[in-house]
Amino acid sequence: MTGAVVASSLRGRRAERSSRGAATARAAGPVLTLGTRGSPLALAQAYEAKRRLGEAFPELADDEAVEIRIISTTGDQRLEISLAEIGGKGLFTRELDVALASKEVDFCVHSTKDVPTELIPDTELCTMLPREDTRDVLISGDPEKIKCIEDFPDGSLIGTASLRRQAQIYSKNPNVKCVNFRGNVQTRLRKLQGGDVKGTFLAYAGLKRMSMEEHATKVLEWDEMLPAIAQGAISFQCRSDDERVLNYLKPLSHDDTFQSVTCERAFLAALDGNCKTPIAGQAKVIDGELHLKGLVASPDGKQIFRTERTGKVSEATEIGRDAGNEIRKEAGEAFFQEMQETPRGAERNAGGGSSGGRCTGGRTGGAGDLSKRGDLRTK
């Protein structure tokens, strides 16, 4: 959707609702209630969503018009073990799903990389805000000597909760040891400063949203560390039949981000990504065309399968799905079966963590017919 169309749409909605305004919102209570996790980053994203809604609609400008409701998730509560050991899908969204389905909240604000490719019934990702920088950053405990992955001395402990990062680290420096490293950004930085590990890796988007960019030793380009599926994208999930809420949320969606993330999630769904399979993928609209890079790896980084695709933006789902099927065929079903059969606890011994973002895969056996599922809707 172009900026001019968005502006025109928003002006029309303002005119339609001008009789209500902030005073009505105060009298009637919250106009919208959004659900979010309680981490500092999640709250920063929730407040960004609230700010954008207030700027777009006069009746949402009052501070009480959009209520932020904090909901603790399984992934937030079980910090002592790796994501792969907890198992299952949607570790950071289950409780939010319950709140949405029960109408406790009108919509949920997500880091899209945490969202399973298969959503709960009758819901959709209706909005993607303009994407932040998608790259990862290296944060070194000794920034004068360690400025890139290859600089870490043999035996160095590197903290990461992501098998995606672990596989790419090992492929460049197999003599380090990745160890499970969970918690919010502030917790991880404290552990690093306390000497628990020699370095760690985080999403640049998270640091930027909390104005903590100064902690980054190096911003890693895609050829150094391909980011997670949907990294840097904030999405809104709502009930598909809730026209009132959809009328507020959809005008805020950024089309290039929406189509890029749709492509990436189709790629992930075709691979049936789960917590035991290192997967990375990034799509970007360049000069009107959609460009996708993706990879699947073994946790030890010894096997890496890569793909690149270019095509029409309108064919985002097909591009992602075809790329995923290509890699699945190249790697072979035995490769993916081996990922599934990895003994519980093995990922923790090797570093622990998730495939790319979180436990966000689809059903076992592949993507199925994406056009009939609510997870990849583009309208």
Legacy VTK file of the C-alpha trace (Angstrom):
# vtk DataFile Version 3.0
C-alpha trace
ASCII
DATASET POLYDATA
POINTS 379 float
0.000 0.000 0.000
1.510 3.355 -1.013
1.981 6.255 1.382
-0.598 8.325 -0.531
-3.224 5.592 -0.297
-2.532 5.119 3.413
-2.804 8.856 4.046
-6.079 9.063 2.120
-7.498 6.090 3.978
-6.524 7.504 7.341
-8.037 10.931 6.546
-11.292 9.248 5.614
-11.386 7.294 8.859
-10.612 10.409 10.864
-13.550 12.210 9.281
-15.889 9.296 9.929
-14.938 9.133 13.588
-14.447 12.824 14.343
-17.612 12.964 16.441
-16.195 10.500 18.923
-12.771 11.797 19.855
-10.704 11.359 22.976
-13.421 12.397 25.434
-15.653 9.556 24.284
-12.754 7.108 24.660
-12.193 8.212 28.229
-15.851 7.908 29.133
-16.277 4.459 27.614
-12.981 2.977 28.781
-10.339 1.546 26.440
-11.262 1.513 22.757
-8.710 -1.243 22.158
-6.897 -3.681 24.418
-3.640 -5.144 23.172
-1.868 -8.177 24.592
1.892 -8.402 24.898
4.677 -10.209 26.698
6.243 -8.331 29.584
9.905 -8.125 28.560
11.414 -4.660 28.056
11.630 -5.267 24.308
8.053 -6.550 24.062
6.808 -3.506 25.974
8.798 -1.156 23.756
7.059 -2.732 20.766
3.650 -2.511 22.433
4.134 1.185 23.157
5.244 1.741 19.567
2.009 0.118 18.422
0.020 2.313 20.804
1.823 5.443 19.596
1.179 4.654 15.925
-2.508 4.009 16.573
-2.813 7.270 18.486
-1.165 9.202 15.662
-3.431 7.624 13.048
-6.805 7.886 14.822
-7.900 10.838 16.994
-10.083 8.666 19.223
-7.019 6.568 20.101
-4.772 9.514 20.963
-5.822 9.647 24.613
-3.521 7.627 26.865
-6.410 5.500 28.148
-7.820 4.690 24.710
-5.438 1.772 24.076
-4.822 -0.477 27.061
-1.654 -2.565 27.211
-2.223 -5.887 28.959
0.895 -7.871 29.929
0.629 -11.654 29.613
3.386 -14.009 30.780
4.214 -16.848 28.390
5.771 -20.290 28.809
8.924 -19.161 27.046
9.334 -16.287 29.509
8.831 -18.511 32.547
11.225 -21.383 31.725
14.551 -19.595 31.392
16.641 -22.329 33.011
16.536 -24.703 30.028
16.907 -24.378 26.269
13.941 -23.791 24.003
14.540 -27.104 22.234
14.193 -28.976 25.546
10.902 -27.294 26.407
9.622 -28.446 23.017
6.476 -27.671 21.117
5.351 -24.702 19.065
4.479 -21.197 20.140
6.387 -21.017 23.406
6.124 -17.229 23.337
2.564 -17.005 22.030
0.422 -19.734 23.656
-0.931 -17.633 26.494
-1.444 -14.676 24.157
-3.447 -16.980 21.872
-5.705 -17.912 24.784
-6.301 -14.251 25.630
-7.103 -13.444 21.995
-9.450 -16.401 21.518
-11.296 -15.635 24.761
-11.622 -11.947 23.787
-9.649 -10.829 26.803
-7.666 -8.723 24.322
-8.581 -7.264 20.929
-5.229 -8.002 19.324
-1.703 -9.096 20.177
1.589 -7.396 19.353
4.350 -9.838 18.418
7.964 -10.055 17.457
6.979 -11.933 14.311
9.917 -14.324 14.512
8.241 -15.774 17.638
4.949 -16.505 15.859
4.263 -20.083 14.636
3.625 -20.468 10.923
0.281 -22.015 11.812
-1.917 -19.692 13.833
-4.839 -20.657 16.033
-8.117 -20.934 14.080
-9.979 -17.806 13.008
-7.062 -15.451 13.590
-4.583 -13.775 11.262
-1.521 -11.599 11.153
-3.315 -8.561 9.779
-0.580 -5.947 10.099
3.188 -5.655 9.792
4.746 -2.381 10.888
7.664 -1.012 8.838
10.557 -3.367 9.437
13.569 -2.436 11.553
17.120 -3.410 10.584
17.038 -7.215 10.324
20.733 -7.928 10.891
22.335 -9.652 13.886
25.081 -8.063 15.938
28.106 -9.496 17.692
28.597 -8.265 21.249
32.119 -9.057 22.379
33.395 -9.314 25.945
36.748 -8.092 24.603
35.900 -5.716 21.743
39.512 -4.637 21.249
40.595 -8.176 20.324
37.397 -9.927 19.226
35.615 -8.096 16.417
34.221 -10.962 14.331
33.329 -14.655 14.654
36.717 -15.830 13.436
38.517 -13.824 16.156
37.291 -15.963 19.070
40.152 -18.096 20.479
39.802 -21.888 20.589
37.603 -23.015 23.461
35.828 -19.670 23.847
32.316 -19.876 25.276
29.729 -18.074 23.157
26.264 -17.516 24.575
23.318 -18.092 22.277
19.844 -19.603 22.557
19.566 -19.969 18.772
20.540 -23.047 16.780
20.470 -20.847 13.686
23.236 -18.660 15.102
25.073 -21.647 16.560
25.256 -23.444 13.195
26.570 -20.361 11.407
29.091 -19.679 14.185
30.424 -23.240 14.050
30.676 -23.109 10.257
33.085 -20.160 10.585
34.846 -21.089 13.834
34.375 -24.761 14.808
36.758 -24.543 17.774
34.502 -22.402 19.985
31.714 -23.764 22.211
28.179 -22.386 22.109
26.304 -22.556 25.410
22.663 -21.951 26.278
22.117 -18.253 26.940
18.570 -17.085 27.579
16.800 -14.144 29.166
15.946 -10.653 27.995
18.525 -8.341 26.417
19.487 -6.749 29.726
19.978 -10.148 31.390
22.213 -11.385 28.590
24.342 -8.252 28.701
24.794 -8.638 32.469
25.923 -12.248 31.988
28.386 -11.158 29.319
29.781 -8.386 31.487
30.060 -10.860 34.364
32.366 -13.041 32.287
29.996 -15.993 31.821
30.844 -16.036 28.099
33.296 -14.388 25.718
30.584 -13.039 23.447
26.969 -13.221 22.389
24.759 -12.355 19.437
21.513 -10.389 19.393
19.096 -8.939 16.864
20.091 -5.390 15.983
16.393 -4.469 15.828
15.933 -5.177 19.537
18.892 -3.024 20.517
17.699 -0.168 18.322
14.155 -0.264 19.690
15.556 0.137 23.205
18.226 2.683 22.184
21.026 0.294 23.170
22.977 0.235 19.898
26.194 1.215 21.669
26.546 -2.353 22.957
27.052 -3.768 19.444
30.669 -4.628 18.633
29.858 -5.355 14.984
26.737 -5.417 12.835
26.847 -8.618 10.792
25.907 -8.622 7.124
23.752 -11.415 5.709
26.758 -13.294 4.314
28.262 -13.384 7.818
25.085 -14.331 9.703
21.803 -14.778 7.854
19.019 -13.536 10.182
15.991 -15.404 11.474
12.716 -15.684 9.635
10.716 -12.460 10.227
13.473 -10.868 12.335
12.943 -7.146 12.906
9.211 -7.267 12.073
6.470 -6.295 14.536
3.098 -7.825 13.697
-0.456 -7.561 14.977
-2.573 -10.698 15.343
-6.340 -10.362 15.646
-9.552 -12.307 15.167
-10.410 -12.575 11.477
-14.074 -11.674 11.960
-13.460 -8.585 14.112
-14.050 -5.862 11.543
-13.989 -3.087 14.140
-10.438 -3.942 15.191
-9.284 -4.740 11.657
-10.385 -1.276 10.531
-7.951 0.219 13.026
-5.048 -2.145 12.429
-4.874 -2.785 8.683
-4.189 0.829 7.622
-0.951 0.721 9.639
0.462 -2.232 7.684
3.614 -1.745 5.577
3.178 -3.674 2.342
6.843 -4.381 1.530
7.389 -5.737 5.040
4.192 -7.770 4.871
5.129 -9.431 1.587
8.743 -10.049 2.642
7.691 -11.713 5.889
4.969 -13.694 4.106
7.662 -15.081 1.791
9.955 -15.972 4.688
7.188 -17.685 6.655
6.194 -19.725 3.584
9.841 -20.810 3.292
9.835 -21.870 6.955
6.499 -23.659 6.637
7.708 -25.681 3.645
10.655 -26.835 5.751
8.444 -27.605 8.752
10.898 -25.626 10.867
11.067 -26.492 14.540
13.274 -25.904 17.553
15.755 -28.583 16.472
16.390 -27.395 12.908
18.668 -24.391 12.259
16.859 -22.302 9.624
17.489 -18.753 8.421
15.775 -16.698 5.759
15.422 -13.117 4.643
13.394 -11.524 1.872
13.523 -7.928 0.703
11.755 -5.882 -1.957
14.345 -4.274 -4.232
13.266 -2.191 -7.255
9.844 -3.791 -7.235
11.098 -7.385 -7.059
11.184 -9.752 -4.111
14.596 -11.245 -3.297
14.901 -14.200 -0.903
17.934 -15.831 0.692
17.484 -18.920 2.845
19.481 -21.670 4.475
19.101 -24.837 6.511
22.014 -26.293 8.484
22.997 -29.037 10.858
23.500 -27.794 14.447
27.275 -28.376 14.189
27.472 -26.208 11.072
29.069 -28.960 8.991
26.168 -29.137 6.549
24.608 -25.978 5.144
22.093 -25.881 2.287
21.446 -22.472 0.721
18.977 -21.052 -1.766
18.248 -17.708 -3.459
15.120 -16.706 -5.337
13.829 -13.587 -7.103
10.282 -12.983 -8.284
7.169 -10.865 -8.269
6.101 -9.345 -4.955
2.587 -10.646 -5.570
3.986 -14.194 -5.575
5.585 -13.976 -2.131
4.041 -17.194 -0.797
4.949 -19.197 -3.891
8.549 -17.931 -3.893
9.058 -18.900 -0.257
7.349 -22.261 -0.584
9.276 -23.207 -3.731
12.596 -22.245 -2.122
11.782 -24.337 0.942
10.807 -27.322 -1.176
14.039 -26.961 -3.153
16.168 -27.128 -0.019
14.074 -29.956 1.397
14.711 -31.984 -1.761
18.439 -31.140 -1.819
19.010 -31.974 1.858
16.862 -35.113 1.721
14.250 -36.348 4.153
16.902 -38.271 6.101
18.500 -34.958 7.079
15.263 -33.594 8.519
14.448 -36.893 10.206
17.815 -36.769 11.927
16.968 -33.292 13.259
13.728 -34.645 14.711
15.435 -37.615 16.323
18.191 -35.663 18.076
18.076 -36.883 21.712
16.534 -34.445 24.145
19.312 -32.520 25.838
21.742 -32.882 22.938
20.994 -29.348 21.740
21.756 -28.045 25.203
25.082 -29.819 25.293
25.892 -28.339 21.921
24.521 -24.932 22.745
20.759 -25.265 23.002
18.247 -23.028 21.389
15.779 -22.544 18.622
15.794 -22.923 14.882
15.944 -19.273 13.993
13.564 -17.109 15.937
11.685 -19.311 18.381
9.741 -22.569 18.132
7.793 -21.397 15.112
7.368 -24.376 12.811
4.265 -25.777 11.234
2.890 -29.283 11.243
5.140 -32.291 10.786
5.278 -33.323 7.171
5.511 -29.987 5.381
3.539 -26.893 4.636
0.464 -28.352 3.041
-1.864 -26.026 1.136
-0.941 -22.602 2.497
-3.793 -20.921 0.652
-6.269 -22.674 2.945
-4.581 -21.786 6.219
-4.873 -18.681 8.339
-1.156 -18.392 9.044
-0.020 -16.791 5.776
-2.928 -14.546 4.872
-1.963 -11.439 2.947
-5.329 -9.738 2.928
LINES 1 380
379 0 1 2 3 4 5 6 7 8 9 10 11 12 13 14 15 16 17 18 19 20 21 22 23 24 25 26 27 28 29 30 31 32 33 34 35 36 37 38 39 40 41 42 43 44 45 46 47 48 49 50 51 52 53 54 55 56 57 58 59 60 61 62 63 64 65 66 67 68 69 70 71 72 73 74 75 76 77 78 79 80 81 82 83 84 85 86 87 88 89 90 91 92 93 94 95 96 97 98 99 100 101 102 103 104 105 106 107 108 109 110 111 112 113 114 115 116 117 118 119 120 121 122 123 124 125 126 127 128 129 130 131 132 133 134 135 136 137 138 139 140 141 142 143 144 145 146 147 148 149 150 151 152 153 154 155 156 157 158 159 160 161 162 163 164 165 166 167 168 169 170 171 172 173 174 175 176 177 178 179 180 181 182 183 184 185 186 187 188 189 190 191 192 193 194 195 196 197 198 199 200 201 202 203 204 205 206 207 208 209 210 211 212 213 214 215 216 217 218 219 220 221 222 223 224 225 226 227 228 229 230 231 232 233 234 235 236 237 238 239 240 241 242 243 244 245 246 247 248 249 250 251 252 253 254 255 256 257 258 259 260 261 262 263 264 265 266 267 268 269 270 271 272 273 274 275 276 277 278 279 280 281 282 283 284 285 286 287 288 289 290 291 292 293 294 295 296 297 298 299 300 301 302 303 304 305 306 307 308 309 310 311 312 313 314 315 316 317 318 319 320 321 322 323 324 325 326 327 328 329 330 331 332 333 334 335 336 337 338 339 340 341 342 343 344 345 346 347 348 349 350 351 352 353 354 355 356 357 358 359 360 361 362 363 364 365 366 367 368 369 370 371 372 373 374 375 376 377 378
